[in-house]
Amino acid sequence: MFDYDAERLGVVLLEISRSNMSSEAWDWFQDKLIITGLTAINSTFSLIPRKIGKESIKVSHSDSKIISQIKPGLCLEGWSTDRVVRVCFLVHLNASVKDTYYKTIENMFLAAEMTELVALYSALPLLAYPEFWKMRCAEGVRSNIATVLEALMYCNPYPAQHLDEKAWNQLILKAFFTDKDVNRIYGLDLRANAELAIILSDYAHERWAAGRSVNPLLWRSTSKFIDSRILNDLEKVLAEGNSKDKQAAALTIHNSNSTEAAKLLTNYKELEILIKNKNLSWDQL
């Protein structure tokens, strides 16, 4: 049903929710945790911001650590109170009857406005029957709403765990196309693949042909798939790029298994030294 300890995480989310709302709001929410019926569930989900508020949440270090242990890749950084309470509400829905549960969540997606979609996509890694939501996730990649894309991409392990290669590649390309912080995408290195490397190289060439810059983090996903074309791309970046471009190319080569690329990096000793002394990493870049 769940691919993680839903009971334990549900308790943590309840405590985070309780600590970020008034006693009156907590009383109201507790009553709603036991409701059934599609109409009542939809109504509660819609009312949460009005009843709970939209302030930024505070999460203790210990709770953040527990969440990452229970569901690696998930974090609540930057979440609002209504978002975490909505996700908490979804986690506590009765999932024992598969068809009813699926129809309930699917109806919520179909009827959702923007902030509701943010909560629903944030909840994807925590929903029961994770195989049900692959198409929903792939559809989310096609959204043009920045906050929805960020909910799907940032600190959300569902895409990396469940999207097929084509849909994953579309997500990564969309992240670059919409200037998202790709370092916050869970599974970025794990899901890198040869087809994605080609797609990103093509994208870089399109940008260069239009006289536009390329996000230096783009090369991160090509590291294990350096062929002659990508090697030429990296050589161009090292020769013509700005300092961040060159650092990204150096990291890409350093993390690759390409002997030809390694030879290229020997011409840039200062970058080799930065990496060797651990003064340069993708997170730092």
N, C-alpha and C positions, 0 to 999 in steps of 0.2 A: 504493500500500500504506500508507505513512505520509504525513501531510501536513506533516511537518517533518523536519529532519535527525536521524533516529533514531540513526544511528551516532555522531554527535558527542555527542548528549545522553546516549547510553548510556555513553560514556566518562566524562563528567562525573559521572553518577550512580554509576558504579563507584568513582570516586575519592572521592566524598563518603561512600559506604558504607564503603570501606576505611579512611578516616580516622576513622570513628566506631565501629570495632569492634576487638577484640583480634586478634592474629595467628592464634590458633587458630580463631577464628570466621571470619576471612578465608579461611583454608585450606579450611574446610568449605564456605563459600559458593562459592568458585571451582570446587570440584568439582561443585557443583550447577548451575552455569550451562550445562553441556553435556548435562544429562539430557534424555531424551525419554520419552514415554508418560504418559498421563493420571494414572495412579496415582502415579508418581514425582513428577510436577509438583505434584499436590495435596498430597502428603506433605511436600514441601519447603516449599511455601507455608505450610502449617500449622505447621511446625517452626521457622520463622525467629525468632519472638520468643524461644523457648527457647534457641536457639543463638546468637542475636545480641544480645539484650537490648532493653530498651524505654526507654532513656534519651533525653532530648532531644538532637537532633543539633546539631552546630555546622557552619555552612556559611560559607565565606569570602565576602567581598564580591565577589571576582572570579568565583567559581563562580555566585553568585546572579545576577550580571550576564549571564554566558553563558547561563544557563537562560532568563532573560527575553528574551534576543535570539533564541534558538532557538525558544522557545515563548512568545510574549508573553502575559502574564496569569498564567503559572504561577510560583508561588513555594513554597518549602518551609518557610515560617515556621510554627513551632509543631509541626513534625513530630517523631515519635519515630524511633529507629534502626530498629526493626522495620518501620515504615511505609515509610521511604525504601528499605530493602533489599527489601521486597516489591515496591514499584513498580519498582525496578531489575531485579528478577527477571522481572517481567512484560514489561518493555521488551526483555529479551534472549531471550524465547521465540521459537522459530522460527515465523515468520508466512508462510512461503512457500506452504504449502498452505492456502488460504483456509478451506475447510470444517472442516478439522481444528483450525485455530487458533480459529475461532469456537466450535466445540463445546467446546474446552478452556476458554476464558474463560467461556463461558456456564455450564458445569458448576461452575466456581469460584463464580460468583455464586449459583447455586442452593444450593450447600452451605455458603456462607460464614457464619461467626459475625460478631459485631459488628466486631471489629478488622480482620477480613479484608475486610468490606464497606467499611470506611474506606479501606483500601489500594486496593481495586478501584475505588471511585468517584474516589479521588485520581488513579488511573492513566488514567481515561477519555480525557483529552486526548492521551495518549501511546500509546494502543493503535492497532494497525494497523486499516485498514478502518473509519475513524471513523463511516461511515454505518451500520454494524451496531449501534451502541450507543445509538441515539436512544431506543428504547423502555426500555432499562435505565436511562437517565438520567431519563426521565420517571417511571419507577417509583420511583426514588430520591427524587424530590420528595415522594412520598406517605409516605415513612418517618416514623416518630415517634421515631426514635433521634437525639438531638441531634448526636452526633459524626459520624454518617453524613450528616446534612444539612449540617453544616459542611464536611465533606470535599467535598461536591458543590458547595457555594456559594462557599466562600472560596478565592480565588486559583486558581480552576479555570476555564479558558477554554472547556471543552467545552460547557456549557449555552448560553452566548451564541452560540457558533459553530454549533451544530447543532439546538437545540430549535426547534420551530415556535412561532408566536406564542402559541398557547393554552397550551402547556406552559411557555413562558417566563413568562407572566403568572402561572401557578399557582405557579411557583418564587418569584417576587417577593412575591406575597401570602403564601405560606407563610413566607417570611423575616420578614415583619412580624408575622405571627400568632404566630411562635415566638420573637420578640425577638432575631433574629440581627443581626449587624453588617453592614448592607446595603452600607456603603461598601467592604467587602471583596469584593463580588460583581463580577466582571469583566464589562464590557459593560453596566453598569447604565444609563448614559446612551445608549449606542449602540442598545440594544434597546427603549428607551422607545417606547410606541405609544399611540394614542388609546384603544384598548379598555382598556389597562392603567390609563390615567388615570381612566377611568370606574369601573373596579373599585376602585381605591384611594380614590376619592372616596366610593363607596358604603361601603367599609370604615370610613372616617373617620366617616361619618354614623352607622353602627351603634355605633361606640365612643362617640360623643358622646351618642347616645340612651340608652346604658347608664350614662352618667355617668363614662366612663373617658377617660383621656388618649390622645392619638395621637402616635406616634413622629414627631417633626418631619421626619425624613429621608423620610417618605412622600411629601412634596410634590415631592421632587427629580424623580421620574419623570413629573410632570404638567406640567413647565415648558413644553414645546413644544406643549401641547395644552390651553391655557387657554381654556375656553368660559365662558359666563355662570355656570354652576353652580360651576365650580372657582374662578372669580373671586370669587364670593360666599363660598366656603370660605376663600380666602386673606384676604379682608376680615375674616371672623370671627376667623381666627387672629391677624391683626395687631391686632385690637381687644381680644381676650380672652385670647390665649395668654401663656405665660411668655416669658422672654427668648429661649430657644432656639427656641420655636415661631415667634416673630416674626422671628428671624434666618433661619430656614428659609424662611418665606414671602417674605422680602426676596430671598434668593438665587434662589428659584424665579422670582420676577418679573423679577429682573435678567437671568436666563438665558433669558427667554422673548422671543417676538416680538410680545407683546400690547401694543398702545398703551394700551388701557384699563387693563391691569394696571400699566403704567408710570406712569400718572397717579395710581393709588392709592398707589404707593410714594413719590410726592412729598410725601406727608403724614408721612413718617417719615425725615426728613433724617439723623438720626443713623445709621440703618441704611445709607442710601445712602453716607454718608461712610466707614463701616467697609468696605464692599465696594470703593469707589473706591480706598481706601488699601491694599487687599489684606490687610486685617486680619480678613476673614471669608470663609471658603470651606467647601465641604462637608466636606473633610477636617478642618478646624479645628472644625467644628460637631460 
